Amino acid sequence: MNRYLLLSILIINISCNKEKDSNIKNKEFNKEVLNCINKNSKIYTYNLFNIYDEYIKMEKVLLKNEVLKNRSKKEYKKLFVELSMSEKNDEKYNKLYGKIKDKLKYSNMLVDPGIFQAPFMCNKINLEKYNLKTSKDFISYHLVLESIINGMAPDDHTLALKLINSTPNKGMNEIIFRAPLLAVFFGILLEIVE
């Protein structure tokens, strides 16, 4: 009996330590992604703005105008589906684009290749650095990031849906996972309004 109790305690202890190690690794990952974005913001924006700050402002416009009801995967998926069905020069999205431009001082710079790719590259590099790219939470997300980095067409709605589907559920609480979605949204939006 004591042997089974000891074995159970050992298994629980190992499981808890693995979870603790995973949490530490994820915190380090998040910190490194933020550092990467800060560095890229300085390089590509000439210290004018932080890339994440612009995406946070954009998301606030989407929430305020009820284009997104909340920050869930379901809402982002709904947004991408609606975008894929919209016509060129759709009035709704032209108005939304105007509101985004009013709130974001540097919205025109978000489509610069270095700035556009920063949220994808920073996530990808750090998934690899922390050996998370093969974990069950991130394997498909990493593959989609690679596809986008290797050449996403701005109107590729399929890849946009793959990105939202592969984004870890718990990641929707973090801008590091929402910023790539917002970058794709903005790229698709520009295709509609221009």
C-alpha positions in Angstrom: 0.0 0.0 0.0 2.8 2.4 0.9 4.4 1.8 -2.4 1.3 2.9 -4.3 1.0 6.0 -2.2 4.7 6.8 -2.8 4.3 6.2 -6.5 1.2 8.4 -6.7 2.9 11.2 -4.8 5.9 10.9 -7.2 3.7 11.1 -10.3 1.8 14.1 -8.9 5.1 15.8 -8.1 6.5 15.2 -11.6 3.3 16.5 -13.2 3.3 19.6 -11.0 6.9 20.3 -11.8 6.3 19.9 -15.5 3.4 22.3 -15.4 5.5 24.8 -13.3 8.4 24.5 -15.9 5.9 25.0 -18.7 4.5 28.2 -17.0 8.0 29.5 -16.5 8.8 28.8 -20.1 5.6 30.5 -21.3 6.3 33.6 -19.1 9.9 33.8 -20.5 8.5 33.4 -24.0 6.0 36.2 -23.5 8.7 38.5 -22.1 11.0 37.7 -25.0 8.3 38.4 -27.6 7.6 41.7 -26.0 11.3 42.5 -26.0 11.5 41.5 -29.7 8.5 43.8 -30.6 10.1 46.7 -28.6 13.4 46.2 -30.5 11.6 46.0 -33.9 9.5 49.0 -33.0 12.6 51.0 -32.5 14.2 49.8 -35.7 11.2 49.9 -38.1 9.3 52.9 -36.7 12.4 55.0 -35.9 11.1 55.2 -32.3 7.9 56.8 -33.4 5.6 54.2 -31.9 5.3 50.7 -30.4 3.8 48.2 -32.8 1.7 46.6 -30.2 0.3 49.9 -28.9 -1.0 50.6 -32.4 -2.7 47.2 -32.6 -4.2 47.7 -29.2 -5.7 51.0 -30.3 -7.0 49.3 -33.5 -8.6 46.6 -31.4 -10.3 49.2 -29.2 -11.8 50.8 -32.3 -13.1 47.3 -33.4 -14.6 46.8 -29.9 -16.1 50.3 -29.6 -17.7 49.9 -33.0 -19.0 46.4 -32.1 -17.1 44.8 -35.0 -15.8 42.6 -32.2 -17.9 42.0 -29.2 -15.0 40.7 -27.2 -11.5 39.4 -27.8 -12.4 35.7 -28.2 -11.4 33.4 -31.1 -15.1 33.1 -32.0 -15.4 36.9 -32.5 -12.2 37.1 -34.5 -13.3 34.2 -36.7 -16.6 35.8 -37.3 -14.8 39.0 -38.3 -12.6 37.2 -40.8 -15.6 35.4 -42.3 -17.5 38.6 -42.7 -14.4 40.2 -44.3 -14.1 37.4 -46.7 -17.7 37.8 -47.9 -17.5 41.6 -48.2 -17.3 43.4 -51.5 -14.6 45.8 -52.6 -15.3 49.3 -51.3 -17.9 48.0 -48.8 -19.4 51.0 -47.1 -19.2 49.4 -43.6 -15.5 48.7 -43.9 -14.8 52.1 -45.5 -16.3 53.8 -42.4 -14.4 51.4 -40.1 -11.1 52.2 -41.9 -11.8 55.9 -41.5 -12.3 55.4 -37.8 -9.1 53.4 -37.5 -7.2 56.0 -39.4 -8.6 58.7 -37.0 -7.4 56.8 -33.9 -4.1 55.5 -35.2 -1.6 58.2 -35.9 0.7 55.7 -37.7 -1.8 53.3 -39.4 -0.2 53.8 -42.8 3.1 52.5 -41.4 1.5 49.2 -40.2 1.7 47.8 -43.7 5.4 48.4 -44.0 6.9 44.9 -44.5 9.2 45.1 -41.4 6.4 46.3 -39.2 3.8 44.0 -40.6 5.9 40.9 -40.1 7.2 41.8 -36.7 4.4 40.2 -34.7 4.7 37.0 -36.7 8.5 36.9 -36.7 8.8 37.6 -32.9 6.4 34.8 -32.1 8.0 32.4 -34.5 11.6 33.1 -33.4 10.7 32.7 -29.7 8.6 29.6 -30.2 11.7 28.1 -31.6 14.0 29.6 -29.0 12.0 28.1 -26.1 11.3 24.8 -28.0 7.6 25.4 -28.0 7.1 25.0 -31.7 6.5 21.3 -31.3 4.3 21.5 -28.3 0.7 20.5 -28.7 -0.4 24.1 -28.0 1.8 25.7 -30.6 2.7 23.2 -33.4 0.0 24.2 -35.9 0.3 27.9 -34.9 4.0 27.8 -35.7 3.3 26.2 -39.1 0.8 28.9 -40.0 3.2 31.7 -38.8 5.8 30.2 -41.2 3.3 30.2 -44.1 2.5 33.9 -43.4 6.1 34.9 -43.1 6.9 33.0 -46.4 4.4 35.0 -48.3 0.8 35.6 -47.4 -1.3 37.3 -50.1 -3.2 40.2 -48.4 -6.5 38.7 -49.5 -5.7 35.1 -48.4 -8.7 34.6 -46.2 -8.0 30.9 -45.8 -4.7 31.5 -44.2 -6.3 34.1 -41.9 -8.8 31.5 -40.7 -6.0 29.0 -40.2 -4.2 31.6 -38.1 -7.2 32.2 -35.9 -7.9 28.4 -35.6 -4.3 27.7 -34.6 -4.0 30.5 -32.1 -4.0 28.9 -28.6 -7.2 29.6 -26.7 -5.4 31.0 -23.7 -3.4 33.1 -26.0 -6.3 35.4 -26.8 -5.7 37.1 -23.5 -2.3 38.3 -24.7 -1.6 41.0 -27.3 1.3 38.8 -28.5 -1.2 36.4 -30.0 -3.9 39.0 -31.0 -1.4 41.3 -32.8 -0.8 38.9 -35.7 -4.6 38.6 -36.1 -5.0 42.3 -36.1 -2.1 42.6 -38.7 -3.9 40.2 -41.0 -7.2 41.9 -40.4 -5.7 45.3 -41.4 -4.1 43.8 -44.5 -7.4 42.4 -45.6 -9.2 45.6 -44.7 -6.9 47.6 -46.9 -7.6 45.2 -49.8 -11.3 45.9 -49.4 -11.1 49.7 -49.1 -8.5 50.5 -51.7 
